[in-house]
Amino acid sequence: MTTTIEVTKADRVRAAATRIRHHALTMGEVQGQGYIGQALGVADVLAAFYAKGDGELRLRPEEPEWDGRDRFLLSIGHYAIALYAALAEAGTIPLAEIDTYGSDDSRLPMSGMASYTPGMEISGGSLGHGLGVACGMGLGLRHRGNPARVFDLLSDGELDEGSTWEAAMACAHHGLTNVTAIVDVNGLQADGPTPGVLKTEPVTEKWRAFGWHAVRVDGNDVDALLAGLDEIRDRALRDGAGPSVLICDTRTGRGVPFLETREKAHFMPVAEHEWAAAHDALEGVRR
């Protein structure tokens, strides 16, 4: 007698997230340091968008400039290591190319730049610019009758920026149902914990006050992420009532316990002997 084990979409997305984490660690080892904590923390979110055959994005990996694609903007340019890992998972960049990360003449610079990397829609940073670009893209697509959607990944630190809220007002004013913001709330900025730099909570209520449909989830819970994306998509199809935001609470260094607890986590130094241990730890991730 054989037993059939059903593999669900959520299972496949979780597996993709683990591979994305491995890809990010591989790139981090090339430089010996980097924004590894953020990459590990946001991997589940990126997997929900880029998992091959299961991701939220409508795209053609082999044709990254296809006009019908959904646009995914990386406003937080220093998260590029995470997006490169997701693009490798999706097949937009060859997996072997991640070994060139941050090297001379590489298409994978340490900060995301659209002129270098296939699938990178904008050059991210300084922080606070991505949502404004998303607003313009959303308007342009609507004027052209293009049904593509625009997703902008920004950080809780970007909520410190006035330009973010100006763009939020503009998106709501123009009723841009085709624009969705994704906020990575990891509570960490370059200058320290977010609450100590500039208090941003209550995040959900603020977005709603600016006219956005807001959904808040555990950004390291794939089931919750997929349910949140389903809600946003179904609402857009049902009533087309303006922009949405998916607020994702994530844990820096997720999946590698000794990195999750590291005090200096914004730009994380990792000792040479720790990289292999980090890869091993990923295989024990429990959700």
Backbone as numpy.savetxt, mean C-alpha at the origin, in Angstrom:
# Nx Ny Nz CAx CAy CAz Cx Cy Cz
-9.16 -42.97 1.17 -10.00 -41.78 1.17 -9.12 -40.53 1.17
-9.41 -39.64 0.27 -8.64 -38.40 0.20 -9.48 -37.25 0.74
-8.80 -36.28 1.31 -9.46 -35.10 1.85 -9.10 -33.90 0.99
-10.12 -33.19 0.52 -9.91 -32.00 -0.29 -9.93 -30.77 0.61
-8.86 -30.01 0.55 -8.79 -28.78 1.34 -9.07 -27.60 0.43
-10.11 -26.87 0.75 -10.49 -25.73 -0.07 -9.52 -24.56 0.18
-8.98 -24.04 -0.89 -8.12 -22.86 -0.79 -8.94 -21.65 -1.23
-9.16 -20.73 -0.32 -10.00 -19.58 -0.60 -9.19 -18.42 -1.17
-9.90 -17.42 -1.65 -9.25 -16.20 -2.11 -8.41 -15.60 -0.99
-8.95 -15.55 0.21 -8.21 -14.99 1.34 -6.93 -15.77 1.60
-6.98 -17.09 1.46 -5.78 -17.91 1.63 -4.71 -17.53 0.60
-5.16 -17.34 -0.64 -4.21 -17.00 -1.70 -3.61 -15.61 -1.48
-4.43 -14.68 -1.02 -3.92 -13.33 -0.74 -2.94 -13.37 0.43
-3.23 -14.17 1.45 -2.30 -14.30 2.57 -0.95 -14.87 2.11
-1.01 -15.87 1.23 0.22 -16.45 0.69 1.00 -15.40 -0.11
0.28 -14.58 -0.87 0.93 -13.51 -1.63 1.58 -12.50 -0.70
0.91 -12.18 0.41 1.47 -11.24 1.37 2.77 -11.76 1.97
2.82 -13.05 2.25 4.06 -13.63 2.78 5.18 -13.53 1.74
4.85 -13.80 0.48 5.88 -13.68 -0.56 6.34 -12.22 -0.70
5.41 -11.28 -0.62 5.77 -9.86 -0.70 6.73 -9.51 0.44
6.48 -10.03 1.62 7.40 -9.78 2.75 8.79 -10.37 2.45
8.81 -11.58 1.92 10.10 -12.18 1.57 10.82 -11.32 0.51
10.10 -10.86 -0.50 10.71 -10.03 -1.54 11.31 -8.76 -0.92
10.56 -8.14 0.00 11.03 -6.90 0.63 12.30 -7.16 1.44
12.33 -8.26 2.17 13.53 -8.60 2.93 14.72 -8.84 2.02
14.47 -9.49 0.89 15.55 -9.73 -0.07 16.14 -8.40 -0.55
15.27 -7.45 -0.84 15.77 -6.13 -1.27 16.48 -5.41 -0.13
15.93 -5.49 1.07 16.54 -4.82 2.20 17.95 -5.32 2.46
18.16 -6.61 2.24 19.48 -7.18 2.49 20.52 -6.62 1.52
20.07 -6.23 0.33 21.00 -5.64 -0.65 21.65 -4.39 -0.07
20.86 -3.58 0.66 21.38 -2.34 1.22 21.75 -2.46 2.70
21.27 -3.49 3.36 21.57 -3.69 4.78 20.68 -2.90 5.72
19.73 -2.16 5.17 18.83 -1.35 5.98 17.72 -0.83 5.08
16.82 -0.07 5.66 15.78 0.52 4.83 14.44 0.57 5.53
13.42 0.85 4.74 12.06 0.97 5.29 11.40 -0.41 5.33
12.11 -1.32 5.99 11.66 -2.70 6.09 10.42 -2.82 6.97
10.41 -2.10 8.08 9.28 -2.18 9.00 7.97 -1.83 8.32
7.98 -0.74 7.52 6.77 -0.33 6.81 6.37 -1.37 5.76
7.37 -1.93 5.06 7.08 -2.92 4.02 6.42 -4.16 4.62
6.94 -4.63 5.73 6.35 -5.79 6.39 4.95 -5.46 6.89
4.77 -4.25 7.40 3.47 -3.88 7.94 2.38 -3.74 6.90
2.74 -3.23 5.71 1.73 -2.94 4.69 1.58 -4.06 3.68
2.29 -5.16 3.85 2.28 -6.25 2.86 0.90 -6.83 2.64
0.11 -6.99 3.69 -1.23 -7.55 3.52 -2.09 -6.62 2.68
-1.97 -5.32 2.91 -2.73 -4.34 2.13 -2.35 -4.45 0.66
-1.07 -4.48 0.38 -0.62 -4.55 -1.02 -1.02 -5.87 -1.67
-0.98 -6.95 -0.91 -1.40 -8.24 -1.47 -2.87 -8.21 -1.87
-3.69 -7.51 -1.09 -5.12 -7.41 -1.42 -5.34 -6.72 -2.75
-4.37 -5.89 -3.16 -4.48 -5.19 -4.45 -3.74 -5.90 -5.57
-2.61 -6.54 -5.27 -1.71 -7.03 -6.32 -1.60 -8.54 -6.43
-2.22 -9.31 -5.55 -2.12 -10.77 -5.66 -2.59 -11.21 -7.05
-1.75 -11.96 -7.72 -2.03 -12.34 -9.11 -3.33 -13.14 -9.20
-4.28 -12.64 -9.97 -5.55 -13.31 -10.16 -6.57 -13.02 -9.08
-6.15 -12.42 -7.97 -7.06 -12.18 -6.85 -7.04 -10.74 -6.36
-6.16 -9.92 -6.87 -6.03 -8.56 -6.38 -7.17 -7.67 -6.83
-7.37 -6.60 -6.10 -8.45 -5.65 -6.38 -8.23 -4.89 -7.67
-6.98 -4.68 -8.04 -6.68 -3.85 -9.19 -6.99 -4.54 -10.52
-7.56 -3.77 -11.41 -7.67 -4.22 -12.80 -6.41 -3.74 -13.51
-5.58 -4.69 -13.93 -4.32 -4.33 -14.58 -3.88 -5.43 -15.52
-2.90 -5.10 -16.33 -2.23 -6.06 -17.20 -0.75 -5.98 -16.86
-0.24 -6.94 -16.09 1.14 -6.86 -15.63 2.15 -6.66 -16.76
1.88 -7.27 -17.91 2.82 -7.18 -19.02 2.65 -5.88 -19.81
1.63 -5.09 -19.47 1.35 -3.83 -20.18 1.02 -2.76 -19.13
2.03 -2.31 -18.37 1.77 -1.44 -17.22 1.17 -0.08 -17.57
1.24 0.36 -18.82 0.66 1.64 -19.21 -0.66 1.48 -19.95
-1.26 0.29 -19.88 -2.58 0.06 -20.47 -3.56 1.12 -19.97
-4.27 1.77 -20.87 -5.11 2.91 -20.49 -6.29 2.50 -19.62
-6.71 1.25 -19.71 -7.86 0.80 -18.92 -7.51 0.36 -17.51
-6.23 0.45 -17.14 -5.79 -0.04 -15.83 -6.34 0.83 -14.69
-6.50 0.25 -13.53 -6.69 1.03 -12.33 -5.35 1.64 -11.94
-5.38 2.87 -11.46 -4.16 3.56 -11.07 -3.93 3.39 -9.56
-2.76 2.92 -9.19 -2.40 2.79 -7.77 -1.24 3.74 -7.51
-1.49 4.78 -6.74 -0.50 5.81 -6.48 0.18 5.56 -5.14
1.49 5.61 -5.13 2.24 5.48 -3.90 2.65 6.88 -3.46
1.80 7.51 -2.67 2.11 8.85 -2.20 3.32 8.82 -1.27
3.42 7.77 -0.45 4.53 7.63 0.49 5.72 6.99 -0.26
6.50 7.84 -0.91 7.56 7.35 -1.79 8.58 6.46 -1.12
8.78 6.65 0.20 9.78 5.82 0.87 9.29 4.40 1.13
8.01 4.12 0.82 7.50 2.74 0.86 7.78 2.00 -0.44
8.62 2.55 -1.30 8.84 1.96 -2.62 9.27 0.50 -2.53
10.07 0.15 -1.53 10.52 -1.23 -1.39 9.34 -2.18 -1.27
8.27 -1.70 -0.62 7.06 -2.52 -0.47 6.32 -2.65 -1.80
6.20 -1.56 -2.54 5.49 -1.62 -3.81 6.27 -2.42 -4.84
7.60 -2.30 -4.85 8.39 -3.13 -5.76 8.13 -4.61 -5.49
8.06 -4.96 -4.21 7.79 -6.35 -3.86 6.43 -6.80 -4.39
5.44 -5.90 -4.31 4.11 -6.23 -4.82 4.11 -6.30 -6.34
4.83 -5.41 -7.01 4.91 -5.44 -8.47 5.61 -6.70 -8.96
6.60 -7.17 -8.19 7.25 -8.44 -8.53 6.27 -9.59 -8.35
5.47 -9.55 -7.31 4.47 -10.59 -7.07 3.44 -10.60 -8.19
3.05 -9.42 -8.67 2.04 -9.33 -9.72 2.60 -9.71 -11.09
3.92 -9.63 -11.25 4.53 -9.96 -12.54 4.84 -8.74 -13.40
4.70 -7.54 -12.84 4.99 -6.33 -13.61 6.48 -6.14 -13.77
7.26 -6.47 -12.73 8.72 -6.46 -12.85 9.21 -7.88 -12.60
10.29 -8.28 -13.27 10.81 -9.64 -13.07 11.29 -9.83 -11.64
11.00 -10.99 -11.08 11.40 -11.25 -9.70 12.91 -11.12 -9.52
13.67 -11.54 -10.52 15.13 -11.48 -10.41 15.64 -10.05 -10.28
14.84 -9.09 -10.74 15.29 -7.70 -10.73 15.34 -7.10 -9.32
14.65 -7.70 -8.36 14.67 -7.12 -7.03 16.08 -7.15 -6.42
16.94 -8.00 -6.94 18.32 -8.04 -6.44 19.11 -6.78 -6.79
18.57 -5.94 -7.67 19.26 -4.70 -8.06 18.80 -3.51 -7.22
17.93 -3.73 -6.27 17.31 -2.64 -5.50 18.35 -1.63 -4.99
18.12 -0.35 -5.30 18.96 0.72 -4.79 20.35 0.78 -5.39
20.63 -0.03 -6.39 21.96 -0.06 -6.99 22.06 0.92 -8.16
23.27 1.21 -8.58 23.47 2.10 -9.72 22.77 1.54 -10.95
22.07 2.43 -11.66 21.37 2.10 -12.90 20.19 1.15 -12.71
19.78 0.92 -11.46 18.63 0.06 -11.21 17.33 0.79 -11.55
16.32 0.02 -11.95 14.99 0.60 -12.13 14.22 0.66 -10.81
14.89 0.28 -9.72 14.24 0.23 -8.41 15.00 1.11 -7.42
14.89 2.44 -7.55 15.57 3.33 -6.61 14.92 3.25 -5.23
15.63 3.74 -4.21 15.15 3.58 -2.85 13.88 4.40 -2.57
13.64 5.45 -3.33 12.38 6.19 -3.23 11.67 6.09 -4.57
10.37 5.87 -4.54 9.62 5.59 -5.76 9.65 6.73 -6.77
10.00 6.41 -8.02 10.06 7.40 -9.09 9.42 6.82 -10.34
8.41 7.51 -10.84 7.63 7.00 -11.97 8.47 6.86 -13.23
9.49 7.70 -13.38 10.29 7.67 -14.60 11.21 6.46 -14.68
11.36 5.74 -13.56 12.26 4.59 -13.52 11.55 3.25 -13.60
10.41 3.11 -12.92 9.88 1.80 -12.59 8.55 1.52 -13.27
8.42 0.44 -14.04 7.12 0.06 -14.59 6.11 -0.17 -13.47
4.92 0.37 -13.63 3.88 0.19 -12.62 3.89 1.23 -11.53
4.90 2.11 -11.49 4.96 3.19 -10.51 4.31 4.42 -11.16
3.15 4.80 -10.68 2.36 5.84 -11.35 2.88 7.25 -11.10
3.42 7.52 -9.89 3.89 8.86 -9.56 5.21 8.75 -8.81
5.94 9.84 -8.76 7.12 9.92 -7.89 6.64 10.42 -6.53
6.63 9.52 -5.55 6.04 9.84 -4.25 6.95 10.68 -3.38
6.34 11.59 -2.61 7.08 12.47 -1.73 7.53 13.71 -2.49
7.60 14.83 -1.84 7.33 15.02 -0.42 5.91 14.60 -0.06
5.75 14.20 1.20 4.47 13.65 1.61 3.36 14.71 1.52
2.17 14.20 1.18 1.01 15.07 1.10 0.58 15.41 -0.31
1.32 14.95 -1.31 1.00 15.29 -2.69 0.14 14.25 -3.40
0.18 13.01 -2.95 -0.46 11.93 -3.69 -1.95 12.09 -3.86
-2.65 12.52 -2.82 -4.11 12.61 -2.93 -4.53 13.70 -3.90
-3.76 14.79 -3.96 -4.05 15.82 -4.95 -3.91 15.31 -6.37
-2.86 14.51 -6.61 -2.68 13.90 -7.94 -3.83 12.93 -8.22
-4.23 12.17 -7.21 -5.35 11.23 -7.39 -6.63 11.97 -7.76
-6.84 13.13 -7.14 -8.02 13.93 -7.47 -8.00 14.34 -8.94
-6.87 14.83 -9.41 -6.75 15.22 -10.81 -6.93 14.06 -11.75
-6.34 12.91 -11.40 -6.50 11.72 -12.24 -7.96 11.29 -12.29
-8.62 11.31 -11.13 -10.02 10.91 -11.08 -10.89 11.79 -11.95
-10.64 13.09 -11.89 -11.40 14.02 -12.74 -11.12 13.75 -14.22
-9.85 13.56 -14.55 -9.50 13.31 -15.95 -10.12 12.05 -16.50
-10.08 10.99 -15.72 -10.68 9.73 -16.15 -12.19 9.88 -16.35
-12.83 10.59 -15.43 -14.28 10.77 -15.56 -14.62 11.58 -16.80
-13.86 12.63 -17.08 -14.12 13.46 -18.27 -13.95 12.66 -19.56
-13.04 11.69 -19.53 -12.79 10.87 -20.73 -13.72 9.67 -20.83
-14.54 9.46 -19.80 -15.43 8.30 -19.81 -14.71 7.01 -19.56
-13.53 7.08 -18.94 -12.73 5.89 -18.64 -13.16 5.37 -17.26
-13.61 4.12 -17.16 -14.11 3.60 -15.88 -13.03 3.18 -14.90
-11.77 3.40 -15.23 -10.69 3.01 -14.32 -10.81 3.75 -12.99
-10.32 3.08 -11.94 -10.35 3.66 -10.60 -8.96 4.14 -10.20
-8.92 5.05 -9.23 -7.65 5.58 -8.72 -7.57 5.28 -7.23
-6.49 4.62 -6.82 -6.24 4.31 -5.42 -4.97 5.04 -5.00
-5.03 5.70 -3.86 -3.86 6.43 -3.37 -3.50 5.91 -1.98
-2.30 5.33 -1.87 -1.81 4.85 -0.58 -1.02 5.96 0.10
-1.52 6.39 1.24 -0.83 7.41 2.02 -0.68 6.94 3.46
0.08 7.69 4.24 0.37 7.28 5.61 -0.36 8.16 6.60
-0.44 7.69 7.84 -1.04 8.54 8.87 -0.22 9.80 9.07
1.09 9.74 8.82 1.92 10.94 8.90 1.52 11.99 7.89
1.00 11.56 6.74 0.56 12.51 5.72 -0.68 13.27 6.14
-1.36 12.78 7.14 -2.53 13.49 7.63 -2.13 14.75 8.39
-0.83 14.92 8.62 -0.31 16.17 9.19 -0.33 17.30 8.16
-0.40 16.92 6.88 -0.21 17.88 5.80 -1.52 18.53 5.36
-1.53 19.85 5.29 -2.74 20.55 4.86 -3.16 20.21 3.45
-2.18 19.94 2.58 -2.51 19.62 1.18 -3.35 18.36 1.08
-3.15 17.42 2.02 -3.97 16.20 2.02 -5.43 16.53 2.22
-5.70 17.42 3.15 -7.10 17.75 3.46 -7.71 18.66 2.40
-6.89 19.48 1.74 -7.41 20.25 0.61 -7.85 19.31 -0.51
-7.03 18.29 -0.76 -7.39 17.31 -1.79 -8.61 16.51 -1.38
-8.72 16.20 -0.08 -9.89 15.46 0.40 -11.15 16.26 0.15
-11.10 17.55 0.42 -12.26 18.41 0.16 -12.59 18.43 -1.33
-11.56 18.53 -2.17 -11.79 18.62 -3.61 -12.42 17.33 -4.14
-11.92 16.19 -3.69 -12.48 14.91 -4.15 -13.96 14.80 -3.78
-14.28 15.19 -2.56 -15.69 15.12 -2.13 -16.54 16.13 -2.90
-16.01 17.34 -3.10 -16.75 18.38 -3.82 -17.12 17.91 -5.23
-16.18 17.23 -5.88 -16.42 16.78 -7.25 -17.10 15.41 -7.32
-17.39 14.83 -6.17 -18.09 13.54 -6.16 -17.33 12.44 -6.84
-16.04 12.32 -6.56 -15.18 11.37 -7.27 -15.29 9.97 -6.69
-16.32 9.29 -7.10 -16.51 7.91 -6.66 -15.37 7.01 -7.13
-14.68 7.42 -8.19 -13.59 6.60 -8.73 -12.29 6.77 -7.95
-12.28 7.53 -6.88 -11.08 7.73 -6.06 -11.25 7.06 -4.70
-10.28 6.26 -4.34 -10.24 5.64 -3.00 -8.87 5.91 -2.39
-8.88 6.43 -1.17 -7.64 6.60 -0.41 -7.45 5.39 0.49
-6.21 4.98 0.67 -5.87 3.92 1.62 -4.86 4.53 2.59
-5.20 4.58 3.86 -4.32 5.19 4.86 -3.68 4.10 5.70
-2.35 4.05 5.65 -1.61 3.12 6.50 -1.38 3.78 7.85
-2.11 3.34 8.85 -1.99 3.90 10.19 -1.10 2.96 11.01
0.19 3.27 11.02 1.12 2.45 11.82 1.64 3.19 13.04
1.16 4.44 13.22 1.49 5.19 14.42 2.93 5.64 14.51
3.64 5.67 13.36 5.06 5.96 13.40 5.43 6.97 12.32
6.26 7.95 12.71 6.79 8.92 11.77 8.30 9.04 11.98
8.95 9.77 11.09 10.39 9.94 11.21 10.77 10.60 12.53
9.91 11.50 13.01 10.21 12.24 14.24 9.70 11.54 15.49
9.12 10.36 15.34 8.65 9.62 16.51 7.24 9.12 16.35
6.65 8.59 17.42 5.26 8.10 17.36 4.31 9.21 16.93
3.37 8.87 16.04 2.46 9.86 15.48 1.73 10.69 16.54
1.18 10.08 17.60 0.45 10.90 18.58 1.30 11.99 19.22
2.62 11.77 19.29 3.49 12.76 19.89 3.96 13.83 18.93
3.84 13.56 17.60 4.26 14.54 16.60 3.11 15.50 16.32
1.97 14.96 15.97 0.77 15.75 15.75 -0.42 14.79 15.83
-1.29 15.03 16.75 -2.41 14.12 16.98 -3.33 14.13 15.77
-3.57 12.95 15.19 -4.44 12.85 14.01 -5.78 12.20 14.30
-5.88 11.48 15.39 -7.16 10.86 15.71 -8.16 11.94 16.19
-9.47 11.69 15.96 -10.08 10.49 15.38 -10.06 10.53 13.85
-9.28 9.62 13.25 -9.07 9.62 11.81 -10.36 9.34 11.05
-11.10 8.32 11.46 -12.31 7.94 10.72 -13.32 9.07 10.68
-13.55 9.68 11.83 -14.54 10.75 11.91 -14.12 11.96 11.08
-12.82 12.22 11.01 -12.34 13.36 10.22 -12.63 13.15 8.73
-12.32 11.96 8.22 -12.61 11.70 6.81 -14.11 11.81 6.53
-14.92 11.30 7.42 -16.37 11.39 7.21 -16.83 12.84 7.21
-16.22 13.64 8.08 -16.58 15.06 8.13 -16.22 15.77 6.84
-15.22 15.25 6.12 -14.82 15.84 4.85 -15.62 15.25 3.68
-16.63 14.43 3.97 -17.53 13.95 2.93 -17.16 12.63 2.31
-16.28 11.86 2.97 -15.84 10.57 2.46 -16.56 9.43 3.16
-16.79 8.36 2.39 -17.24 7.11 3.00 -16.02 6.42 3.58
-16.01 6.22 4.89 -14.82 5.71 5.57 -15.06 4.32 6.15
-14.11 3.43 5.87 -14.13 2.06 6.41 -12.79 1.84 7.11
-12.83 1.41 8.37 -11.59 1.17 9.11 -11.45 -0.31 9.43
-10.27 -0.86 9.14 -10.04 -2.30 9.33 -8.67 -2.53 9.93
-8.47 -3.73 10.43 -7.14 -4.20 10.81 -6.40 -4.48 9.51
-5.38 -3.69 9.21 -4.67 -3.82 7.94 -3.80 -5.04 7.84
-3.70 -5.83 8.90 -2.98 -7.10 8.85 -3.91 -8.29 8.93
-5.20 -8.05 8.74 -6.23 -9.09 8.72 -6.78 -9.14 7.29
-6.37 -10.14 6.54 -6.75 -10.21 5.13 -8.26 -10.30 4.94
-8.92 -11.07 5.77 -10.38 -11.18 5.65 -11.04 -9.81 5.81
-10.57 -9.03 6.79 -11.13 -7.70 7.02 -10.82 -6.77 5.86
-9.62 -6.86 5.32 -9.25 -6.03 4.17 -10.15 -6.32 2.96
-10.33 -7.59 2.66 -11.15 -7.95 1.50 -12.60 -7.53 1.70
-13.10 -7.67 2.92 -14.48 -7.24 3.21 -14.60 -5.72 3.05
-13.59 -4.98 3.50 -13.63 -3.54 3.36 -13.61 -3.11 1.91
-12.78 -3.76 1.10 -12.75 -3.44 -0.32 -14.05 -3.81 -1.01
-14.65 -4.92 -0.61 -15.95 -5.31 -1.16 -17.00 -4.24 -0.85
-16.98 -3.75 0.38 -17.96 -2.72 0.77 -17.79 -1.46 -0.06
-16.55 -1.03 -0.25 -16.29 0.19 -1.02 -16.70 0.01 -2.47
-16.36 -1.14 -3.05 -16.71 -1.39 -4.45 -18.22 -1.48 -4.63
-18.89 -2.22 -3.75 -20.34 -2.38 -3.86 -21.06 -1.05 -3.70
-20.58 -0.22 -2.79 -21.20 1.10 -2.59 -21.05 1.95 -3.84
-19.86 1.93 -4.45 -19.63 2.72 -5.64 -20.56 2.30 -6.78
-20.75 0.99 -6.93 -21.64 0.49 -7.98 -23.10 0.80 -7.69
-23.42 0.82 -6.39 -24.82 0.99 -5.99 -25.30 2.44 -6.09
-24.51 3.36 -5.51 -25.03 4.73 -5.45 -24.06 5.80 -5.93
-22.81 5.43 -6.22 -21.87 6.41 -6.76 -21.82 7.70 -6.00
-21.69 7.60 -4.69 -21.89 8.78 -3.84 -20.60 9.45 -3.40
-19.56 9.43 -4.22 -18.35 10.15 -3.85 -17.22 9.24 -3.41
-16.11 9.83 -2.96 -14.90 9.07 -2.67 -15.01 8.25 -1.40
-14.15 7.23 -1.32 -14.09 6.36 -0.14 -12.66 6.30 0.37
-12.53 5.96 1.65 -11.21 5.78 2.25 -11.21 4.49 3.05
-10.16 3.70 2.85 -9.94 2.48 3.62 -8.81 2.76 4.60
-9.15 2.84 5.87 -8.17 3.15 6.92 -7.67 1.84 7.49
-6.36 1.62 7.39 -5.78 0.32 7.73 -4.82 0.47 8.91
-5.18 -0.11 10.04 -4.28 -0.14 11.19 -3.30 -1.29 11.01
-2.02 -0.97 10.89 -1.00 -1.99 10.65 0.05 -1.97 11.75
0.82 -3.04 11.80 1.89 -3.17 12.78 3.23 -3.19 12.05
4.06 -2.22 12.38 5.39 -2.13 11.76 6.18 -3.40 12.04
6.79 -3.96 10.99 7.58 -5.19 11.15 6.76 -6.45 11.22
5.48 -6.39 10.84 4.56 -7.51 10.98 5.14 -8.81 10.40
5.10 -9.86 11.21 5.53 -11.18 10.76 6.91 -11.57 11.23
7.69 -10.58 11.69 9.04 -10.86 12.20 9.08 -10.31 13.62
8.84 -11.16 14.62 8.68 -10.66 15.99 9.80 -9.76 16.48
11.04 -10.09 16.16 12.13 -9.27 16.70 12.23 -7.91 15.99
11.58 -7.76 14.84 11.51 -6.46 14.19 10.27 -5.68 14.63
9.20 -6.39 14.96 7.99 -5.73 15.44 8.25 -4.93 16.71
9.20 -5.37 17.51 9.47 -4.73 18.80 10.69 -3.81 18.76
11.28 -3.63 17.59 12.48 -2.81 17.48 12.13 -1.33 17.68
12.86 -0.66 18.55 12.52 0.72 18.90 12.74 1.67 17.73
13.89 1.59 17.07 14.15 2.45 15.92 13.64 1.74 14.67
12.39 2.07 14.31 11.71 1.27 13.29 11.39 2.05 12.02
11.58 3.38 12.02 11.19 4.14 10.83 12.12 3.81 9.65
13.41 3.96 9.83 14.40 3.52 8.85 15.26 2.51 9.58
14.96 1.25 9.35 15.38 0.20 10.26 16.72 -0.43 9.88
17.72 -0.33 10.76 18.95 -1.09 10.54 18.74 -2.56 10.93
19.24 -3.45 10.11 19.12 -4.90 10.36 20.51 -5.49 10.25
20.93 -6.20 11.28 22.27 -6.78 11.28 22.37 -7.88 10.22
23.59 -8.12 9.76 23.81 -9.09 8.68 23.25 -10.47 9.00
23.40 -10.89 10.25 22.95 -12.23 10.62 21.44 -12.32 10.81
20.75 -11.17 10.81 19.32 -11.17 11.11 18.44 -11.41 9.87
18.99 -11.23 8.68 18.15 -11.35 7.49 17.60 -12.77 7.33
18.46 -13.76 7.46 17.99 -15.14 7.32 16.98 -15.48 8.42
17.22 -14.98 9.63 16.28 -15.22 10.72 14.93 -14.58 10.44
14.95 -13.41 9.79 13.70 -12.74 9.45 12.91 -13.55 8.43
13.59 -14.08 7.42 12.91 -14.94 6.43 12.30 -16.16 7.13
13.05 -16.77 8.03 12.54 -17.93 8.74 11.31 -17.58 9.57
11.36 -16.43 10.22 10.24 -16.01 11.08 8.95 -15.84 10.30
9.06 -15.41 9.05 7.87 -15.19 8.25 7.02 -16.45 8.07
7.68 -17.58 8.03 6.94 -18.82 7.81 6.10 -19.19 9.02
6.31 -18.51 10.16 5.50 -18.76 11.35 4.43 -17.72 11.60
4.18 -16.85 10.58 3.17 -15.81 10.75 1.80 -16.43 10.98
1.12 -15.96 12.00 -0.24 -16.44 12.27 -1.19 -15.26 12.22
-2.33 -15.49 11.63 -3.35 -14.42 11.54 -4.65 -14.95 12.11
